[in-house]
Amino acid sequence: MRVDMPKHIPPGNAELSVYIDKELKTDFKLTCVAQNKSMSEVIGNLVKEWVESQPQKQPTKKNENKDVA
């Protein structure tokens, strides 16, 4: 019987689940370990870069407050 341990999600973060090819996941994990980076850190940066590169972004509440002076 498997007992799931509670996950520790840092404040201000959210969980994201995706499905990718098993071999790609293994290669990704090994590359992250080799570079001493967490998979979450790398994915977070990639998603952020992709969102920022899109011509029509939908602002979030966090982003809306950045331009307020």
Secondary structure, 3 states (H helix, E strand, C coil): CCCCCCCCCCCCCCCCCCCCCHHHHHHHHHHHHHCCCCHHHHHHHHHHHHHHHCCCCCCCHHHHHHHCC
